Structure formats: C-alpha cells, structure tokens
Amino acid sequence: MSTPPSRPASEPESLARLRAEIEQVDREVIRLIARRIDLARQVGAVKRAAGLPALDPGREAAVIRRVSEVAREEGAPEEDVRYLFWHIIGMSRRVQLIEE
C-alpha cells in the first residue's frame, strides 16, 4: 500500500480523506476491470474450444441493458454507464480476438 500524499495546508482534512477514499475506489474499479478482462479471456478460450464465434452482438446488447438497469437502480447516470460499458466490452472483445 502506498503512502498517501501530504495535503496542502489550505486543504481541509475532510477533503483529503474523501480524496483518499476516491483513490481507493479507483483502485478497486481497476482491479475489477482487470478481473473482468481475465474472465473474458477465459470465455474466449471456451468459445474457441466449442467452435463458437468470439463476437456475440446479442450478448453485448444484453449486457448493456443489464448495466443500464443497475445504473438506474443505483442512481448512477445511465447514459454514462452505458458509454463506459461499451468500452469495457470492447476491451473484453479484443482479448478474445487476440487469443484466436
């Protein structure tokens, strides 16, 4: 674990604490994205072994529908979440195609 940077004298302690918490959340988000990419790599291997195509537009659309619903439930900006997940799906698709 890294040492948190020292805060400027003018920065309130509560702001520094919140920023440190955001940094922890960012680290967790990146860890989860890396885990998802690894799972996608494994899915790609299973698809290849089963003779299935790497690309599955129907499944991708279903993922976007599901994350849109979760975004609504959690009060997150739905359009932004869809945008992010299209990029995450793109990363997942690339690792499946690279292994072919």
N, C-alpha and C positions, 0 to 999 in steps of 0.2 A: 504494500500500500504506500502511495506517495505521500509526502508531507504537503499539507495544504499551503498554498502561497500565503505570505503575510499580507494582511489587508492594509490599505492606506489608512492613515489616521482619520481621514474625513469619512470613511465608510462605516456606517453603523454595524455593530456586531450582528444584529438580526439579518442584515443584508448579506453579510459574509456567510452566515450559517445557511441561509437559503441558497446562495450560490454554490456552496459546498454540497448541499443536498441535490441540486440540479446536476452537478458533475457526477454524483453517484448514480443518479437516474440515467444519465447519458451513458455511463459505463455499462449499466445493466442492459440498456437498449441495444448497445453494440454487441454485448455478449449474446443476447437473444437473437439478433440478426445473424451472427456467426453460427449459432446453433441451427437456425432455420436453413442457412445455406448448406451446412453439413447434411442435414436431413434431406434437402433437395438433391444433393449429390447421391445419397443412398437411394432415393426414389429413382433417379436416373439409371442407376445400376440395375435395379429391379425391372424397370421398364425395358432396358436393353435385353436382359435375360429372358423376358417374356415376349420379346419381339414387338413391343408397343412403341409408338412414336413418342419422342420427348415432348413435343408440343401438344398441349391439350387445351385449346381455347375455351371449351365449355367449363373445364375445371377452374381455369383462371377467372372466368366471369363469376363463377360460384364463390370463389374466394373474395372477390371484390364485393359481391352482395353481402357476404357474411361479415366482412370487416366494416362495411357501411352500417350494418345493423348494430354491431358492437359499438361503433363510434357514437351512434345516436343514443344508445343505452348509457354510455359513459359521459355524454355531454361534450364529446370532442368534435371539432369541426369536420363534418363528414366528407366534404369535398377534398380537404387537405389530407385526410387519412386515405382516401382512395388514391390520390396522387402518390403518396408515399408507398402504398402497397403495390401500385403498378411498377414502381422502381424496384421494390423488393422482389416481386415476381420476375422482373427482368433479370435480376441477379441470379435468381434460382434457375431460371430457364438457361442462362448462359453456362452455369456449372453442369447442367445436364447435357447440354450440347457439346461442351468441351470434351467430356469424357467419352463421346461417341467415337 
